[in-house]
Amino acid sequence: MSKILILNGSPRLNGNTARLIDAFKHGAEQKGHAVTVFNLQKMNIHPCLGCLGGGKNPNRPCVQDDDMIQIYPAYEEADIIVLASPMYYWSVSAQLKIAFDRLFAVAEKNAGYSNPQKGCIMLMAAEGDSKDNFEPVEHYYHALLRHLNWNNLGEIYVGGVLAVGDIKGHPALENARELGMSI
Ligand SMILES: Cc1cc2nc3c(=O)[nH]c(=O)nc-3n(C[C@H](O)[C@H](O)[C@H](O)COP(=O)(O)O)c2cc1C
């Protein structure tokens, strides 16, 4: 049984990213994994200050006092991190980027800022459906994982979905469920 932490960067809690998360979670739970979802939009999370002053208190790794305090223990315990986001200007949403930057405080607990080892998954919804629409995010995701030395367990990019509900009936939902079941 793995512990899976899903960081949902979509501000639309019933949007297309949320449906991808539901499908993935359903598959993972069918296999007996423990899945925790944080809806970042509902949380009070401030951007990283870049102070390099974190990591001194193991229970409160960041110098800032906000809702990241809920995410840190789940992050440290998790075997797998799922980055779930709408595409915003060929990147992840600000909600996800801000929370992810703040995870650096956990690396600050370690000599040389070494990162905890995780498996990682990307789930993303976007309006654009061209062949190259997801290239910038794929590049970012792979660079990130190379830096962290994390293991890529899968990526699902769904184009052609703009409004809430557009993803209904899309075959990617079944792919997400199968990805969850593959863990
Ligand atoms: C501020 C903003 C920026 C966006 N940027 C892009 C983009 O660069 N490329 C794209 O294909 N879709 C873009 N979209 C469309 C969203 O990715 C799309 O509506 C997605 O389905 C939203 O997911 P959600 O329902 O989980 O919020 C953007 C939407 C917004 C609101």
The ligand as an SDF file (V2000), in Angstrom:
LIG
                    3D

 31 33  0  0  0  0  0  0  0  0999 V2000
   -5.7780   32.1650  -16.8690 C   0  0  0  0  0  0  0  0  0  0  0  0
   -5.9520   30.9790  -17.7940 C   0  0  0  0  0  0  0  0  0  0  0  0
   -4.8840   30.6010  -18.6010 C   0  0  0  0  0  0  0  0  0  0  0  0
   -5.0180   29.5260  -19.4630 C   0  0  0  0  0  0  0  0  0  0  0  0
   -3.9570   29.1810  -20.2430 N   0  0  0  0  0  0  0  0  0  0  0  0
   -4.0680   28.1460  -21.1200 C   0  0  0  0  0  0  0  0  0  0  0  0
   -2.9720   27.7790  -21.9580 C   0  0  0  0  0  0  0  0  0  0  0  0
   -1.8860   28.3630  -21.9160 O   0  0  0  0  0  0  0  0  0  0  0  0
   -3.1500   26.7550  -22.8320 N   0  0  0  0  0  0  0  0  0  0  0  0
   -4.3130   26.0500  -22.9040 C   0  0  0  0  0  0  0  0  0  0  0  0
   -4.3960   25.1260  -23.7150 O   0  0  0  0  0  0  0  0  0  0  0  0
   -5.3670   26.3480  -22.0880 N   0  0  0  0  0  0  0  0  0  0  0  0
   -5.2650   27.3870  -21.2050 C   0  0  0  0  0  0  0  0  0  0  0  0
   -6.3240   27.7020  -20.3750 N   0  0  0  0  0  0  0  0  0  0  0  0
   -7.5490   26.8600  -20.3710 C   0  0  0  0  0  0  0  0  0  0  0  0
   -7.5800   25.8830  -19.1840 C   0  0  0  0  0  0  0  0  0  0  0  0
   -6.3930   25.1260  -19.0990 O   0  0  0  0  0  0  0  0  0  0  0  0
   -8.7840   24.9260  -19.3530 C   0  0  0  0  0  0  0  0  0  0  0  0
   -9.9770   25.6810  -19.2570 O   0  0  0  0  0  0  0  0  0  0  0  0
   -8.8060   23.8080  -18.3360 C   0  0  0  0  0  0  0  0  0  0  0  0
   -9.7740   22.8470  -18.7060 O   0  0  0  0  0  0  0  0  0  0  0  0
   -9.1320   24.3110  -16.9420 C   0  0  0  0  0  0  0  0  0  0  0  0
   -9.1050   23.2460  -16.0270 O   0  0  0  0  0  0  0  0  0  0  0  0
  -10.0660   23.2520  -14.7220 P   0  0  0  0  0  0  0  0  0  0  0  0
  -11.4640   22.9750  -15.2390 O   0  0  0  0  0  0  0  0  0  0  0  0
   -9.5440   22.1860  -13.8610 O   0  0  0  0  0  0  0  0  0  0  0  0
   -9.9680   24.5960  -14.0870 O   0  0  0  0  0  0  0  0  0  0  0  0
   -6.2290   28.7890  -19.5170 C   0  0  0  0  0  0  0  0  0  0  0  0
   -7.3030   29.1850  -18.6850 C   0  0  0  0  0  0  0  0  0  0  0  0
   -7.1650   30.2640  -17.8330 C   0  0  0  0  0  0  0  0  0  0  0  0
   -8.3170   30.6690  -16.9420 C   0  0  0  0  0  0  0  0  0  0  0  0
  1  2  1  0
  2  3  1  0
  2 30  2  0
  3  4  2  0
  4  5  1  0
  4 28  1  0
  5  6  2  0
  6  7  1  0
  6 13  1  0
  7  8  2  0
  7  9  1  0
  9 10  1  0
 10 11  2  0
 10 12  1  0
 12 13  2  0
 13 14  1  0
 14 15  1  0
 14 28  1  0
 15 16  1  0
 16 17  1  0
 16 18  1  0
 18 19  1  0
 18 20  1  0
 20 21  1  0
 20 22  1  0
 22 23  1  0
 23 24  1  0
 24 25  2  0
 24 26  1  0
 24 27  1  0
 28 29  2  0
 29 30  1  0
 30 31  1  0
M  END
$$$$
